[in-house]
Amino acid sequence: MKFVMVLKKIVVGTLSMIFFVFAFSMALLLLNYNDYGVTQFDNTSLIIIRNEISLENYKKGDLVIVESRRINNIEKGDELFVYQPKRSGGVDIDVGVVGEIYPENNSIAFENGAPYSMDLVAGEPVKVYNKIGTYLSLVTSKWGFLFIILVPSFMMFIYQVYALIIEIKYGEDNYENVGYYSSY
């Protein structure tokens, strides 16, 4: 019986550690949102393709790693991601090919003629992870974070409080007999 209890503690401890590393990672992603609602670490942004985009290289649900560029490092023909603020307060993300560069105005224009200030340029795509963005957007959403991270954390906390109360009340030796009929 001791072996089963030790094995249970090892399994529960390992699963708890994995869960808390996952929860910490997701919280870190959420805490590093920029002004446009995109996770950004220094010059690298994690852009989730939520809608169909004008270029065929990216599909809904992809996660694109984007590195920011200065205007003097951008050339005609470069592919760039840009933020498109909406009047409602939200932000769309678009991608296009640079057609013109205007260093005096600190802006660029795509081949289709759409002009963008460098403040709205996210950067150049470096790597694409297919379908990973769907899962990441689920976990980092309000409801996803609530039900995947917060509720299980609260349940683990309640269980630990319950286990502590049982251990204090009945002692460690009788812990496995609590809640079962035992013959004395």
N, C-alpha and C positions, 0 to 999 in steps of 0.2 A: 504494500500500500504506500510505503514511503517513496518507492521508485516512481509511482504514478503521480504523486504530488510534486516531486522534483521535476519530472518531465512536463507537467502542467505549468509549473512556474517558468520553466525555460521557454516553452512555446508561447505562453502569454507575454512574457518579457520581450521575446524577439518580435512578435507581432506588434506589440505596443511601440517598440523602438522604430520599426518600419513606418508605422502610422504617424508617429510624431515627427520623423524626418520628412515625410510627405507633407504633413500639415505645415511644418516650418517652411518648406520650399514654396508651397502655394502662398503662404502669407508674405514671403519675401517677394514673390512675383507681384502680388497686389500692392505692396508698399512702395514698389518702384514704378508705379504708373507715372507717366509724364502728363502734361497739360491736355493731351489729346486722348487719354485713356489707353495708352499703349505701354506695355512694360519696357523700360529702357534702363540699361546698365551702361553708364558712360556713353560711348559712341555706338553701342549696339542696341537695336530695338528688336523685340519679338512681335511681329505683326501677324495677326490671325486674319485670314481671308474669310470674312463673314458673308460677303455677297459676291456675285459674279463680277469679275474685273475685266477691263478692256483688253488685256493681253491674254492669249491662250496658254501661256506658260504656267498660270496659277489657277487653281480650282478652289471652289468653296470648301473650306475645312482645312486648307493647307496652313502650315506655320512657316513663315518666312523670316529668316535671320537677316536683318538689314543693318549695314554700317553707314553712319553719317559721313558725308563728304563736305569739304569746304568748296566754295565756288571756284577757286583756282585749281582744284583737282577734278573738276567735272569737265567732260568733253562732249561734243556733239555725238549723238548716237548712244550715249550711256542710258541705261535703263534705271529709272529712279521711282521710288515710292514717295507720294506726297499726301499730306493731310488736306481734306476739304471740309472746313468748318461749315455747318449748316446754321441757318437762322434760328432753328429750334434749339440750338445748343449742342447737338450731337456732332459727331465727326465721321465723315466717310473717308476711306482710304482708296486712292487710285494709283495706278502705275502707268508710266508712259516713257517714251523715248525722247531724250533731249534734242530739240531742234535748234534752239538759239540760247546763247548765254549772254546775260547783261551784267557784267561786273560792276558797272557804275551804279546800277540800281539794286545790286545784290539780289538778282532774280534770274529765273530761267523761263523758257517756254518750251512746251512739248512740240513735237512735230505737228500735232493737230491744232496748234496755235494757243493752247491754254497756258496763260502765264501764272507763275508761282513765285512768291517771295521765298528766299532761302530759309526763312523762319518756318515755312510749311513743308519743307523737304525733309522727309524721314531719312532717306539715304538710298544706297545701292544694295540690291539683294546679293547675299553671299551664299546662302544655303536654303533649300526648301525641304521641309518635312511634310510629306503627303499625309493627310487625314489627322495629324497630331493636333492641329489647331482646333478641331471639333471637340476633342476631349479636354484640351486646355481651356477653351472658352466655357465649357460646362462647369469645370471645377472653379474657375475664377469668377463665375457669375454669382450674383447675390444668393440665389436659392441653392445653387450647387455648393457654394462654400458653407452655407448653413447646414445642409443635410449631409454633406460628405465630410466636413471637418468639425463644425461646432457641435452638432448633436451627438456624434460618437464620442467626442471629447467629454461632453457633459455626462454621458452614460458611463464612461470609464471612471470619471470622478465620483459619481454616485456609488458605483460598485466598490471603489476603494474605501469610501467612507463606511459602507455597509460591512466590508471585510474587517475594517479596523474595529468597529463596534462589536462584531461577533467575536473577534479575537480578545478584546478587552473583557467582554462579558463571560465567555466560556473558556478562555485560555487556549493556548496553541495545541495542547494535547487532544482536546475534544473537538477541534475545529471540523474534522470530517464527519462527526456524528450529528452536527447541528442540522435540524430539519428532517432527520430520518428517525425511524423507530429503532431504538437500540435495546438490546437485552442486557440488563445489568445483573 
